Amino acid sequence: MNTIGITGGISSGKSTVSQMLRDWGFTVIDADVQAKKVVEPNEQAYNEIIQEFGKEILLPNGHINRAKLGEIIFNDQAKREKLNSIVHPAVRKNMLRLKEEAFANGEKTVFMDIPLLYESKLTHFVEKVMVVYVEPEVQLRRLMERNHFTEEEARSRIRSQLPLDDKKKWADAVIDNNGSVDETKAQLEQILKEWNVM
């Protein structure tokens, strides 16, 4: 049984690669999806966040106003660390449960899409790591186009993560996502064949 980590940087194309794997029938457990699930109303992490940050971060429907919470933590390291100490363990617990379920259902390989795999020191969760890489200027341009950020906003988001060049050095395999979707797909297929996953 194999657990393979997929990581990269903001706007490097991890979601594209994850979707290709899903299309081929693999289970991909996405840390971002789980991070949204654990903060839904009545979840334990949700209750802890309200206790910590107060009810003023809620929308009228009772859900957390992510933009408002983001503003609070973006410029306050201590509050950001507090939020992470609530959300991250809940996300990890969910991801491990989903992985065990997939293996119990007879799957041989499970992929974990973890954007901050290295930053959160979660490499022990996986046997191998695949990094989705793009050149810095491509990453900047894609992020500005996708999120309608100014250059400064985009650069500050990119700076909040480890440089892609570092992640590339630590990877077991690198997917160069500077080109077309077909080129990315061909590289992914090649890696999976070399690892005897496909």
C-alpha positions, -999 to +999 in steps of 0.1 A: +000+000+000+014+033-012+007+068+001+020+095-023+021+132-014+013+159-040+025+194-032+038+225-048+031+262-043+000+285-047-010+285-084+016+258-094-011+234-107-016+209-079-053+208-084-049+201-121-027+171-113-051+159-085-080+160-110-060+139-135-055+113-108-092+113-099-101+109-136-079+078-137-098+064-107-074+071-079-084+083-044-070+118-038-074+132-003-073+170-004-061+189+026-078+221+015-112+203+012-108+188+047-098+222+060-131+236+048-150+206+063-136+208+098-147+244+102-184+238+092-210+245+119-210+221+149-177+205+140-153+205+170-128+228+153-156+253+144-166+255+181-130+260+192-126+288+166-157+306+178-145+304+214-111+318+204-121+345+179-157+354+190-190+354+172-182+385+151-164+363+126-196+345+117-218+352+087-256+356+092-261+319+083-238+307+111-208+298+089-174+313+095-166+344+074-134+332+059-124+366+045-129+382+079-110+355+097-083+358+071-079+395+077-075+389+114-048+362+111-030+375+080-011+402+099-010+385+133+014+356+137+002+346+172-035+345+160-025+326+129-006+300+149-036+297+173-059+290+143-035+265+128-033+247+162-071+242+161-075+234+124-044+214+115-049+185+139-086+181+129-076+181+092-048+154+098-073+132+117-098+134+088-071+127+062-058+097+080-093+083+085-100+087+048-067+070+039-074+040+062-109+037+046-095+037+011-070+010+020-097-010+038-117-009+005-088-026-013-071+004-029-033+000-034-023+037-038-038+068-021-027+103-030-026+131-004-028+167-019-012+187+009-002+223-002+019+229+029+034+194+031+069+206+039+059+237+058+037+216+082+064+189+084+040+162+072+064+142+050+060+112+075+024+109+063+036+097+028+061+074+013+069+095-017+065+132-027+056+146-061+061+184-065+042+203-091+066+230-102+063+262-122+088+291-128+084+320-103+072+344-130+046+319-143+034+313-107+031+351-101+012+357-134-012+327-129-020+338-093-027+374-103-050+362-131-068+336-110-074+356-079-074+391-094-045+401-070-022+431-075+014+421-079+022+429-043-008+408-030+003+379-051+040+382-040+031+383-004+010+351-007+039+334-025+064+346+001+042+330+029+052+295+015+086+279+011+101+286-023+092+261-050+129+256-058+134+242-023+105+219-026+118+207-059+151+197-043+134+175-017+109+158-041+110+122-052+096+134-086+090+168-101+062+176-126+072+207-147+038+225-151+052+254-172+038+240-204+005+226-216-020+203-197-011+175-221+026+178-212+018+177-175-004+146-180+024+128-199+049+135-171+024+123-145+018+091-164+055+085-168+061+089-130+033+066-121+046+039-145+081+043-130+067+039-095+046+009-106+014+026-097-002+025-132 
